[in-house]
Amino acid sequence: MTYTVEFAPRTRRELRKLSSVVRKRVLDKIDSLADNPFPYGYTEIKGSQNYYRVKVGNYRIIYTVEHGELLILVVHIGHRREIYR
């Protein structure tokens, strides 16, 4: 049972701003979310409903999971010092 991964419009802009090495690592992690939306090390973001975080080095991927539609929506990608602002 694989999930479909979609990106919010601003997330595509955030991906383009990353260096090619970091972008590849982030995209690899996002691809792995399609098979397992809750990998080892994921965290539910406190104070929000149905938002999760995955770490990739100093970068964070914020996403939400729709189980009924088998959909993962990547909401935000950024450096750890800027992601929660």
C-alpha atoms as an extended CHARMM CRD file, in Angstrom:
* protein
*
        85  EXT
         1         1  MET       CA              0.0000000000        0.0000000000        0.0000000000  PROA      1               0.0000000000
         2         2  THR       CA              1.8610000000        3.0600000000       -1.2360000000  PROA      2               0.0000000000
         3         3  TYR       CA              0.8240000000        6.6290000000       -0.6970000000  PROA      3               0.0000000000
         4         4  THR       CA              0.8200000000        9.3760000000       -3.3190000000  PROA      4               0.0000000000
         5         5  VAL       CA              3.1200000000       12.2940000000       -2.4840000000  PROA      5               0.0000000000
         6         6  GLU       CA              2.0840000000       15.8290000000       -3.4330000000  PROA      6               0.0000000000
         7         7  PHE       CA              3.7720000000       19.1550000000       -2.7790000000  PROA      7               0.0000000000
         8         8  ALA       CA              2.2280000000       22.4330000000       -1.6940000000  PROA      8               0.0000000000
         9         9  PRO       CA              3.0900000000       25.2580000000       -4.1500000000  PROA      9               0.0000000000
        10        10  ARG       CA              5.5050000000       26.9730000000       -1.7730000000  PROA      10              0.0000000000
        11        11  THR       CA              7.2720000000       23.6800000000       -1.1210000000  PROA      11              0.0000000000
        12        12  ARG       CA              8.4200000000       23.4780000000       -4.7510000000  PROA      12              0.0000000000
        13        13  ARG       CA              9.9880000000       26.9420000000       -4.3830000000  PROA      13              0.0000000000
        14        14  GLU       CA             11.7000000000       25.8460000000       -1.1680000000  PROA      14              0.0000000000
        15        15  LEU       CA             13.1180000000       22.7790000000       -2.9340000000  PROA      15              0.0000000000
        16        16  ARG       CA             14.5950000000       24.8890000000       -5.7270000000  PROA      16              0.0000000000
        17        17  LYS       CA             16.4480000000       27.0290000000       -3.1630000000  PROA      17              0.0000000000
        18        18  LEU       CA             18.2930000000       24.0260000000       -1.6920000000  PROA      18              0.0000000000
        19        19  SER       CA             21.7110000000       22.9630000000       -2.9100000000  PROA      19              0.0000000000
        20        20  SER       CA             21.7430000000       19.9560000000       -5.2290000000  PROA      20              0.0000000000
        21        21  VAL       CA             23.2490000000       17.6300000000       -2.5850000000  PROA      21              0.0000000000
        22        22  VAL       CA             20.6910000000       18.5690000000        0.0720000000  PROA      22              0.0000000000
        23        23  ARG       CA             17.8450000000       18.4930000000       -2.4790000000  PROA      23              0.0000000000
        24        24  LYS       CA             18.7260000000       14.9090000000       -3.4360000000  PROA      24              0.0000000000
        25        25  ARG       CA             18.7770000000       13.7980000000        0.2180000000  PROA      25              0.0000000000
        26        26  VAL       CA             15.4420000000       15.5080000000        0.9190000000  PROA      26              0.0000000000
        27        27  LEU       CA             13.7960000000       14.0250000000       -2.1870000000  PROA      27              0.0000000000
        28        28  ASP       CA             15.0760000000       10.5590000000       -1.2880000000  PROA      28              0.0000000000
        29        29  LYS       CA             13.4870000000       10.8960000000        2.1560000000  PROA      29              0.0000000000
        30        30  ILE       CA             10.2190000000       12.1350000000        0.6440000000  PROA      30              0.0000000000
        31        31  ASP       CA             10.1870000000        9.1610000000       -1.7540000000  PROA      31              0.0000000000
        32        32  SER       CA             10.6180000000        6.8000000000        1.1840000000  PROA      32              0.0000000000
        33        33  LEU       CA              7.5750000000        8.4040000000        2.8730000000  PROA      33              0.0000000000
        34        34  ALA       CA              5.3850000000        6.9840000000        0.0760000000  PROA      34              0.0000000000
        35        35  ASP       CA              6.1000000000        3.4630000000        1.3660000000  PROA      35              0.0000000000
        36        36  ASN       CA              6.1380000000        4.2810000000        5.0720000000  PROA      36              0.0000000000
        37        37  PRO       CA              4.5870000000        7.6240000000        6.1060000000  PROA      37              0.0000000000
        38        38  PHE       CA              5.7490000000        7.1280000000        9.6950000000  PROA      38              0.0000000000
        39        39  PRO       CA              9.4430000000        6.1680000000        9.4960000000  PROA      39              0.0000000000
        40        40  TYR       CA             11.7690000000        5.7940000000       12.4560000000  PROA      40              0.0000000000
        41        41  GLY       CA             12.4340000000        9.2380000000       13.9110000000  PROA      41              0.0000000000
        42        42  TYR       CA              9.2310000000       10.9400000000       12.7670000000  PROA      42              0.0000000000
        43        43  THR       CA              7.5940000000       13.3040000000       15.2570000000  PROA      43              0.0000000000
        44        44  GLU       CA              4.0930000000       14.6870000000       15.5090000000  PROA      44              0.0000000000
        45        45  ILE       CA              4.2960000000       18.4680000000       15.7830000000  PROA      45              0.0000000000
        46        46  LYS       CA              2.8430000000       19.6310000000       19.0630000000  PROA      46              0.0000000000
        47        47  GLY       CA              0.1120000000       22.2260000000       18.8900000000  PROA      47              0.0000000000
        48        48  SER       CA             -0.9920000000       21.1650000000       15.4310000000  PROA      48              0.0000000000
        49        49  GLN       CA             -3.3010000000       18.4330000000       14.3270000000  PROA      49              0.0000000000
        50        50  ASN       CA             -2.0870000000       15.8120000000       11.8650000000  PROA      50              0.0000000000
        51        51  TYR       CA              1.2630000000       17.4780000000       11.0190000000  PROA      51              0.0000000000
        52        52  TYR       CA              4.4600000000       15.4370000000       11.2160000000  PROA      52              0.0000000000
        53        53  ARG       CA              8.1790000000       16.1780000000       10.9700000000  PROA      53              0.0000000000
        54        54  VAL       CA             11.0780000000       14.1810000000        9.5910000000  PROA      54              0.0000000000
        55        55  LYS       CA             14.7170000000       15.2240000000        9.9250000000  PROA      55              0.0000000000
        56        56  VAL       CA             17.2170000000       15.1630000000        7.0700000000  PROA      56              0.0000000000
        57        57  GLY       CA             20.4860000000       16.4700000000        8.4960000000  PROA      57              0.0000000000
        58        58  ASN       CA             19.8890000000       20.1240000000        9.4170000000  PROA      58              0.0000000000
        59        59  TYR       CA             16.7190000000       20.2570000000        7.3220000000  PROA      59              0.0000000000
        60        60  ARG       CA             13.1630000000       19.3950000000        8.2660000000  PROA      60              0.0000000000
        61        61  ILE       CA             10.2540000000       18.1230000000        6.1900000000  PROA      61              0.0000000000
        62        62  ILE       CA              6.7880000000       19.0050000000        7.4940000000  PROA      62              0.0000000000
        63        63  TYR       CA              3.9760000000       16.8980000000        6.0570000000  PROA      63              0.0000000000
        64        64  THR       CA              0.4360000000       15.7090000000        6.6500000000  PROA      64              0.0000000000
        65        65  VAL       CA             -1.0780000000       12.2950000000        5.9450000000  PROA      65              0.0000000000
        66        66  GLU       CA             -4.5710000000       11.6380000000        4.5620000000  PROA      66              0.0000000000
        67        67  HSD       CA             -5.2140000000        7.9330000000        5.2150000000  PROA      67              0.0000000000
        68        68  GLY       CA             -8.5630000000        7.7800000000        3.4150000000  PROA      68              0.0000000000
        69        69  GLU       CA             -7.0570000000        9.0500000000        0.1620000000  PROA      69              0.0000000000
        70        70  LEU       CA             -3.5830000000        7.4590000000        0.6570000000  PROA      70              0.0000000000
        71        71  LEU       CA             -2.0520000000       10.9070000000        0.2380000000  PROA      71              0.0000000000
        72        72  ILE       CA              0.9840000000       12.6110000000        1.7750000000  PROA      72              0.0000000000
        73        73  LEU       CA              1.0700000000       16.3930000000        1.3660000000  PROA      73              0.0000000000
        74        74  VAL       CA              4.4940000000       17.9400000000        1.9240000000  PROA      74              0.0000000000
        75        75  VAL       CA              3.7360000000       21.3370000000        3.4490000000  PROA      75              0.0000000000
        76        76  HSD       CA              7.1210000000       22.8660000000        4.2700000000  PROA      76              0.0000000000
        77        77  ILE       CA             10.8350000000       22.1490000000        3.7910000000  PROA      77              0.0000000000
        78        78  GLY       CA             13.5380000000       24.2230000000        5.4180000000  PROA      78              0.0000000000
        79        79  HSD       CA             16.5580000000       24.5820000000        7.6480000000  PROA      79              0.0000000000
        80        80  ARG       CA             15.9410000000       23.7340000000       11.2850000000  PROA      80              0.0000000000
        81        81  ARG       CA             16.5050000000       27.2880000000       12.5040000000  PROA      81              0.0000000000
        82        82  GLU       CA             13.8900000000       28.7130000000       10.1140000000  PROA      82              0.0000000000
        83        83  ILE       CA             11.2930000000       25.9770000000        9.7440000000  PROA      83              0.0000000000
        84        84  TYR       CA              9.1310000000       26.7570000000       12.7810000000  PROA      84              0.0000000000
        85        85  ARG       CA              8.8450000000       30.5260000000       12.3240000000  PROA      85              0.0000000000
